[in-house]
Amino acid sequence: MRTPASYLDAHSAELTALLSRLIAVPTINPPGEDYDGMTRLLIKEMEASGLAARRFQVGRPLLRKSLPKEQWAFPRYNVLGRWRVRGARRTLHFNAHYDVVPVSGNWRHGSAFSGRVEDGWIFGRGTADMKGSIASLLLALRALRAVGATPRMNVEVSFTADEETDSVLGAEWLVQHAPIAPDFAVVMEGGEGPSICCGHNGVVWLEVVIHGKAAHGSRPQDGINALEKMSALVLALDAYKRELSAQHFQTPDGQTMKPTLNVGGIFSSGPGGKINTVPAEARFSIDRRVLANESVATAERDLRTFLSRAAAQIPKCRITVNKISENHSCYSPPTDAFFGTMKEIVQRVRKAPAKFSVSSGFNDMFFFAHQRKIPTLGYGPGGENLHAVDERARVTDLVRAAKIYAELLLRFDGESG
């Protein structure tokens, strides 16, 4: 008798071929390239997996409100698929984002979108983050259909835009506007291998602008050097980092997480910069990671207060602080039967003990766990070199993830959750 697991073992080449097709569409965000082509392909692949699928375009007024003007020409789409199961009372929702970060550097196979398979790995932007999850789920659903197995719950599948920026037009739009009715959710990243994600950090992104006064480079005393003021302000942030180190969050697997501050991922001078000119403006970014037991609003308020006080201690240091974006933190104690079932399945498929973890990065779990208030976990095939050159996913991990998704659908009915 064929099982979904045996089907998946026999069709690993179909999984990598599907993933290669997804990788070949360069859905780079920003600005949001080829979302139209990607979502049309996803609809086709969802229907091939037996789902009734729809595509939703985000309205132009919300798009213009949410995106900078240079991105208005790039429409946003989200797709939703369903498998209605006769007699099922609960619904399990799977979510993944299809956008990827921009590309740089020299890649092993020439192109970042090759989808080449070599030595048990598949290469390309999005293999690990997170088109690999999409391919694993779609093949898991095909495996169930192929062997005549029926899920114990209704199935919803969403593939959404813009997670690599702020998810406002992606997962957030989906939970607020799409006709979904989930009782449980799996966001297919955040946990991998033996780790099942039950929460993640949030983030506040700020831009600090330092306002100086231009002058001739031969008479710096006539100006106010914005770069010097910025340097002093950045050094002052060391004290804020020390304050942050006193905070912590204990994860279910025994890790102690602390909030972090990354300064200057982006930094620049203002207009009119020249080697013999006193710089009149300087800018730098701040990435403040927010623990699962913190709020984004409090973290932002405290950081803004520190910046204002620090600038006031630096002579002639005038600043403006602009909000770039935010993502909320998320944590669900893994006490629901949903988490216990997933742990048993991961242990069985991977033949190793599993654990619950909290991700230092952010993902879209928040929108299901906190806005929909349903048990939500994160799990996917993972990979290596996320956001870096030669991003790749291990084929065996893609197959294992597909087996885990299929078994979850066959074992969990949600009635004891």
C-alpha positions as CSV (number, residue, x, y, z in Angstrom):
1,M,0.0,0.0,0.0
2,R,1.4,3.4,-1.0
3,T,1.7,6.1,1.6
4,P,2.3,9.8,1.3
5,A,5.8,9.3,2.6
6,S,6.6,6.6,0.0
7,Y,5.2,8.8,-2.7
8,L,7.3,11.7,-1.6
9,D,10.5,9.5,-1.5
10,A,9.8,8.4,-5.1
11,H,9.0,11.9,-6.4
12,S,11.8,14.1,-4.9
13,A,12.8,15.1,-8.4
14,E,9.3,16.4,-9.0
15,L,9.7,18.5,-5.8
16,T,13.0,20.1,-7.0
17,A,11.6,20.6,-10.5
18,L,8.6,22.5,-8.9
19,L,11.0,24.5,-6.7
20,S,13.1,25.4,-9.7
21,R,10.1,26.8,-11.5
22,L,9.3,29.0,-8.5
23,I,12.9,30.2,-8.2
24,A,13.1,31.1,-11.8
25,V,10.6,33.9,-11.2
26,P,12.7,36.7,-9.6
27,T,10.2,38.2,-7.1
28,I,12.6,40.7,-5.7
29,N,11.3,42.9,-2.9
30,P,11.8,45.8,-3.0
31,P,10.4,46.8,-5.4
32,G,8.1,43.8,-5.8
33,E,9.2,42.4,-9.2
34,D,7.0,40.0,-11.2
35,Y,4.4,39.4,-8.5
36,D,1.9,39.0,-11.3
37,G,3.8,36.2,-13.0
38,M,4.6,34.5,-9.7
39,T,1.0,34.5,-8.5
40,R,-0.3,33.2,-11.8
41,L,2.2,30.3,-11.6
42,L,1.2,29.7,-8.0
43,I,-2.5,29.5,-9.0
44,K,-1.5,26.9,-11.6
45,E,0.6,24.8,-9.2
46,M,-2.1,25.0,-6.5
47,E,-4.7,23.7,-8.8
48,A,-2.4,20.9,-9.9
49,S,-2.2,20.0,-6.2
50,G,-6.0,19.7,-6.0
51,L,-6.8,23.1,-4.4
52,A,-9.5,25.5,-5.5
53,A,-7.4,28.7,-5.8
54,R,-8.1,32.4,-6.1
55,R,-5.9,35.5,-6.5
56,F,-6.6,38.8,-4.8
57,Q,-5.1,42.1,-5.9
58,V,-4.5,44.7,-3.3
59,G,-6.4,47.9,-4.1
60,R,-4.6,50.8,-5.5
61,P,-5.5,53.3,-2.7
62,L,-4.0,51.0,0.0
63,L,-1.0,50.3,-2.2
64,R,-0.3,54.0,-2.6
65,K,-0.8,54.6,1.1
66,S,1.6,51.8,2.1
67,L,4.4,51.9,-0.5
68,P,6.8,54.6,-1.5
69,K,6.0,56.3,-4.8
70,E,8.7,54.5,-6.7
71,Q,6.9,51.2,-6.0
72,W,3.4,52.2,-7.1
73,A,3.9,50.6,-10.5
74,F,4.4,47.2,-8.9
75,P,1.0,45.6,-8.0
76,R,0.6,43.4,-5.0
77,Y,-1.2,40.0,-5.1
78,N,-2.0,37.3,-2.5
79,V,-3.3,33.9,-3.4
80,L,-5.5,31.5,-1.4
81,G,-6.3,27.9,-2.0
82,R,-8.8,25.5,-0.3
83,W,-9.4,21.8,0.1
84,R,-12.8,21.3,1.6
85,V,-13.1,18.0,3.5
86,R,-16.5,16.4,4.0
87,G,-17.5,16.4,7.6
88,A,-14.5,18.4,8.8
89,R,-15.4,21.0,11.4
90,R,-12.0,22.7,11.8
91,T,-9.6,24.3,9.3
92,L,-5.8,24.2,9.2
93,H,-4.1,27.1,7.4
94,F,-0.6,27.0,5.8
95,N,1.1,30.3,4.9
96,A,4.3,31.2,3.1
97,H,5.6,34.3,1.5
98,Y,6.8,34.3,-2.1
99,D,8.9,37.5,-2.2
100,V,12.7,37.3,-2.0
101,V,15.4,39.8,-1.0
102,P,17.6,41.5,-3.7
103,V,20.7,39.7,-5.1
104,S,24.4,40.6,-5.1
105,G,27.7,38.9,-5.5
106,N,28.9,36.0,-7.7
107,W,26.8,32.9,-7.5
108,R,28.0,29.3,-7.9
109,H,25.9,28.6,-11.0
110,G,26.1,32.1,-12.6
111,S,22.5,33.1,-11.8
112,A,20.9,33.6,-8.5
113,F,17.7,32.1,-10.1
114,S,19.2,29.0,-11.6
115,G,17.4,26.4,-9.4
116,R,20.3,24.1,-10.1
117,V,20.6,20.8,-8.1
118,E,24.1,19.7,-7.1
119,D,25.3,17.2,-4.5
120,G,21.9,17.0,-2.8
121,W,21.3,20.7,-2.7
122,I,19.2,23.1,-4.8
123,F,20.6,26.6,-5.3
124,G,18.9,29.9,-5.9
125,R,17.4,33.0,-4.2
126,G,14.4,31.8,-2.3
127,T,15.3,28.2,-1.9
128,A,15.6,28.5,1.9
129,D,13.6,31.7,2.4
130,M,11.0,30.5,1.5
131,K,10.0,29.1,-1.8
132,G,11.3,25.7,-0.6
133,S,8.4,25.6,1.9
134,I,5.9,26.3,-0.9
135,A,7.2,23.4,-3.0
136,S,7.3,21.1,0.0
137,L,3.7,21.8,0.9
138,L,2.4,21.6,-2.7
139,L,4.0,18.2,-3.2
140,A,2.7,17.0,0.2
141,L,-0.8,17.8,-1.0
142,R,-0.2,16.0,-4.3
143,A,1.0,13.0,-2.4
144,L,-2.2,12.9,-0.4
145,R,-4.2,13.0,-3.6
146,A,-2.1,10.4,-5.3
147,V,-2.5,7.8,-2.6
148,G,-6.1,8.6,-1.9
149,A,-5.5,9.9,1.6
150,T,-7.9,12.6,3.0
151,P,-6.9,15.3,5.6
152,R,-8.8,15.3,8.9
153,M,-9.4,19.0,8.6
154,N,-10.3,21.5,5.9
155,V,-7.1,22.9,4.4
156,E,-6.4,26.6,3.6
157,V,-3.2,27.6,1.8
158,S,-2.1,31.2,1.4
159,F,1.0,32.5,-0.4
160,T,1.5,36.2,0.3
161,A,3.5,39.2,-0.7
162,D,6.0,41.6,1.0
163,E,7.2,39.6,4.1
164,E,10.7,40.8,3.3
165,T,9.5,44.4,4.0
166,D,6.6,44.7,6.5
167,S,3.8,42.3,5.4
168,V,1.2,45.1,5.4
169,L,0.1,44.2,1.8
170,G,0.8,40.5,2.4
171,A,-0.1,38.4,5.4
172,E,-1.6,41.4,7.3
173,W,-3.9,42.2,4.3
174,L,-4.8,38.5,4.1
175,V,-6.0,38.1,7.7
176,Q,-7.9,41.4,7.6
177,H,-9.6,41.1,4.1
178,A,-9.4,37.6,2.6
179,P,-12.3,35.1,3.2
180,I,-10.3,32.8,5.5
181,A,-11.5,30.9,8.6
182,P,-8.5,29.2,10.2
183,D,-8.6,27.4,13.5
184,F,-4.9,26.6,13.5
185,A,-2.0,27.9,11.4
186,V,1.5,26.8,10.2
187,V,3.7,29.6,8.9
188,M,6.3,27.6,7.0
189,E,9.4,29.2,8.4
190,G,11.0,30.1,11.7
191,G,11.6,26.5,12.8
192,E,13.5,23.8,10.9
193,G,15.3,20.6,11.6
194,P,14.5,19.6,15.2
195,S,13.2,23.0,16.1
196,I,9.5,24.0,16.0
197,C,9.0,27.8,16.2
198,C,6.4,29.0,18.7
199,G,7.3,32.7,18.6
200,H,9.6,35.3,17.1
201,N,11.2,38.6,17.7
202,G,9.8,41.8,16.4
203,V,11.6,44.8,15.0
204,V,11.6,48.6,14.9
205,W,13.4,50.2,12.0
206,L,14.3,53.9,12.3
207,E,16.2,56.4,10.3
208,V,18.1,59.1,12.1
209,V,18.9,62.3,10.2
210,I,21.6,64.6,11.6
211,H,21.3,68.3,10.4
212,G,24.5,70.2,10.2
213,K,25.6,73.3,8.3
214,A,27.6,73.4,5.1
215,A,30.8,75.3,4.7
216,H,33.9,75.4,2.6
217,G,36.3,72.5,3.5
218,S,39.1,75.0,4.1
219,R,37.0,76.7,6.8
220,P,35.3,73.9,8.8
221,Q,34.9,76.3,11.8
222,D,32.2,78.1,9.7
223,G,30.0,75.0,9.5
224,I,28.5,72.2,11.6
225,N,29.8,68.8,10.5
226,A,26.9,66.4,10.4
227,L,29.2,63.4,10.1
228,E,31.0,64.3,13.3
229,K,27.8,64.8,15.1
230,M,26.5,61.5,13.8
231,S,29.7,59.7,14.9
232,A,29.2,61.1,18.4
233,L,25.6,60.0,18.5
234,V,26.4,56.5,17.3
235,L,29.0,56.1,20.0
236,A,26.5,57.3,22.6
237,L,24.2,54.4,21.5
238,D,26.7,52.0,23.2
239,A,25.1,53.1,26.5
240,Y,21.7,52.1,25.2
241,K,23.0,48.7,24.1
242,R,24.2,48.2,27.7
243,E,20.7,49.0,28.9
244,L,19.2,46.5,26.5
245,S,21.6,43.8,27.8
246,A,19.7,43.7,31.1
247,Q,16.5,42.5,29.4
248,H,15.9,38.9,28.5
249,F,13.4,36.3,27.4
250,Q,13.7,32.6,28.3
251,T,12.6,30.3,25.5
252,P,11.0,26.9,25.9
253,D,14.3,25.2,24.8
254,G,16.3,27.0,27.5
255,Q,17.8,29.8,25.5
256,T,18.1,33.3,26.9
257,M,17.3,35.9,24.3
258,K,18.3,39.5,24.6
259,P,17.2,42.5,22.5
260,T,19.7,43.8,20.0
261,L,20.5,47.0,18.2
262,N,22.2,47.1,14.8
263,V,23.3,50.6,13.7
264,G,24.1,51.7,10.2
265,G,22.8,49.0,7.9
266,I,22.2,52.0,5.7
267,F,24.1,55.3,6.1
268,S,24.7,58.2,3.8
269,S,25.5,61.9,3.5
270,G,22.9,64.4,2.3
271,P,22.7,66.2,-1.0
272,G,25.6,68.4,-2.0
273,G,28.3,66.2,-0.5
274,K,31.8,66.9,-1.8
275,I,35.2,66.3,-0.4
276,N,35.9,69.9,0.2
277,T,32.5,70.7,1.8
278,V,31.5,70.4,5.4
279,P,28.7,67.9,5.3
280,A,25.3,69.5,6.1
281,E,23.5,66.2,6.6
282,A,24.1,62.6,7.6
283,R,21.8,59.6,7.9
284,F,21.9,56.2,9.5
285,S,19.5,53.4,10.2
286,I,18.7,51.6,13.4
287,D,17.5,48.0,13.6
288,R,16.1,47.4,17.1
289,R,15.0,43.7,17.6
290,V,12.1,43.4,20.0
291,L,11.8,40.4,22.3
292,A,8.6,38.3,22.5
293,N,7.9,39.8,26.0
294,E,8.3,43.4,24.8
295,S,6.0,45.6,22.7
296,V,7.0,47.4,19.6
297,A,5.4,50.6,20.8
298,T,7.4,50.7,24.1
299,A,10.6,49.8,22.4
300,E,10.2,52.6,19.9
301,R,9.3,55.1,22.5
302,D,12.3,54.3,24.7
303,L,14.7,54.4,21.8
304,R,13.4,57.7,20.6
305,T,13.7,59.1,24.1
306,F,17.3,58.0,24.4
307,L,18.2,59.5,21.0
308,S,16.7,62.8,21.9
309,R,18.5,62.9,25.2
310,A,21.8,61.8,23.7
311,A,21.6,64.4,20.9
312,A,21.0,67.1,23.5
313,Q,24.3,66.2,25.2
314,I,26.2,66.8,21.9
315,P,26.8,70.4,21.1
316,K,24.9,71.7,18.1
317,C,23.5,68.2,17.3
318,R,20.1,68.5,15.8
319,I,18.3,65.4,14.7
320,T,15.1,64.1,13.1
321,V,14.0,60.5,13.7
322,N,11.9,58.9,10.9
323,K,10.0,55.6,11.3
324,I,10.8,53.2,8.5
325,S,8.8,50.1,9.5
326,E,7.9,47.8,12.3
327,N,7.0,44.1,12.8
328,H,5.5,42.9,16.0
329,S,6.9,40.1,18.2
330,C,4.9,36.9,18.8
331,Y,4.9,34.1,21.3
332,S,2.5,31.2,22.0
333,P,3.2,28.8,24.9
334,P,3.3,25.4,23.1
335,T,0.7,23.9,25.3
336,D,-2.1,23.2,22.8
337,A,-2.4,19.7,21.4
338,F,-1.5,21.2,18.0
339,F,2.0,21.8,19.2
340,G,2.3,18.3,20.8
341,T,1.2,16.6,17.7
342,M,3.6,18.5,15.5
343,K,6.5,17.7,17.9
344,E,5.7,13.9,17.7
345,I,5.6,14.1,13.9
346,V,8.8,16.0,13.6
347,Q,10.5,13.5,15.9
348,R,9.1,10.5,13.9
349,V,10.0,11.8,10.5
350,R,13.5,13.1,11.4
351,K,14.2,10.3,13.9
352,A,15.6,12.7,16.5
353,P,14.3,14.6,19.5
354,A,12.4,17.8,18.7
355,K,12.1,21.1,20.7
356,F,10.2,24.4,20.7
357,S,12.2,27.5,19.9
358,V,11.7,31.3,19.4
359,S,13.2,32.8,16.2
360,S,15.5,35.9,16.5
361,G,14.1,37.1,13.1
362,F,10.5,38.1,12.4
363,N,8.0,36.3,10.2
364,D,4.3,36.3,9.6
365,M,3.2,34.2,12.6
366,F,2.1,37.3,14.5
367,F,-0.8,37.9,12.2
368,F,-2.3,34.5,12.9
369,A,-1.4,34.1,16.5
370,H,-2.2,37.6,17.7
371,Q,-4.6,39.1,15.2
372,R,-6.6,35.8,14.6
373,K,-5.8,34.5,18.1
374,I,-5.3,30.9,16.9
375,P,-2.6,28.4,17.8
376,T,0.2,29.1,15.4
377,L,3.6,27.4,14.8
378,G,6.4,27.9,12.4
379,Y,8.1,25.0,10.6
380,G,9.8,24.6,7.2
381,P,12.7,22.9,5.4
382,G,15.1,25.7,6.1
383,G,18.5,25.9,4.3
384,E,21.7,27.8,4.2
385,N,22.9,31.3,3.2
386,L,19.6,33.0,3.7
387,H,19.8,36.5,2.2
388,A,23.4,35.7,1.1
389,V,25.2,34.5,-2.0
390,D,24.6,30.8,-2.9
391,E,21.4,30.5,-0.9
392,R,20.5,26.8,-0.9
393,A,18.2,24.1,0.5
394,R,19.0,20.4,1.1
395,V,16.7,18.2,-1.0
396,T,16.4,15.7,1.9
397,D,15.1,18.5,4.2
398,L,12.6,19.6,1.5
399,V,11.2,16.0,1.3
400,R,11.2,15.7,5.1
401,A,9.2,18.9,5.4
402,A,6.7,17.6,2.9
403,K,6.3,14.4,4.9
404,I,5.8,16.3,8.1
405,Y,3.1,18.5,6.5
406,A,1.3,15.5,5.0
407,E,1.4,13.6,8.3
408,L,0.1,16.6,10.2
409,L,-2.9,16.8,7.8
410,L,-3.6,13.1,8.3
411,R,-3.2,12.9,12.1
412,F,-4.5,16.2,13.5
413,D,-8.3,16.9,13.5
414,G,-8.2,19.9,15.9
415,E,-11.0,18.6,18.1
416,S,-8.7,18.3,21.2
417,G,-7.0,21.6,20.5
